[in-house]
Amino acid sequence: MRKIVLISALLFASSSVLAAQSPETKGGFTGPSSVAVKTVEVALEAKDDTQVLLTGHIVSGLGGEEYQFKDDTGTIIIEIDNRDWNGIEVTPETKIVIHGEVDSGWSYTTIDVDTVQLAK
């Protein structure tokens, strides 16, 4: 009887340890994209909700989840929710690729970022 209790306790403890581990980051598609907006310059003129795929650098944090993003054609404010970082840490020297959509109003244009990846 003691063996059964001991085995049950060990099984319960090992399953608790496995459940406490952080979830793995799942992969996705890597390949060509049909997104036409690929520069900040074009994104600044694009309509609201237009999909963008931009490559560049975050040059500064603006507070909260807003950052200034720069590529070879200009700068734009981007918003990255904490869950969308995918565990990536960047500096102003880190080249990244962001996928998101244009968020524009009467006097502003920003990018609502869906994913962040390191540039290859």
Steps between C-alpha positions, in 0.01 A plus 500: 500500500786737582648434156177601328480821703867575426461434126184714488679783677796481259271500194308798634820693575651431158182604319492824702859579402427438132189718512695785666754525218452788259321417176708461188486769237328352200636548151324633197538565129824645369496591134375747244227744593233673296510809725571799274588762765861441596638848585415765756462756222222296333341409836462869588282545190310169525134467596387393846528121563746448210735207572870591526826308519782734608870437557700742711587600855320618811692817582325597822226411744224760536335356809253222550489282191597774251835520323661704223587274205740598221586353161692647205196706392386663825369459852160406641350426840419133558304330776609155617289317759712313754371163376615576143873519582531118486784510754722714275713770662625781276725804516520791253768299315280191459347471154146364520205419278156607617168390357190698582247744368467873452299683764417846367277785607458867417840607628704185553624180341646218707560128457322248723757218507384137496839326497866585553782291353875538476606593145716245322 
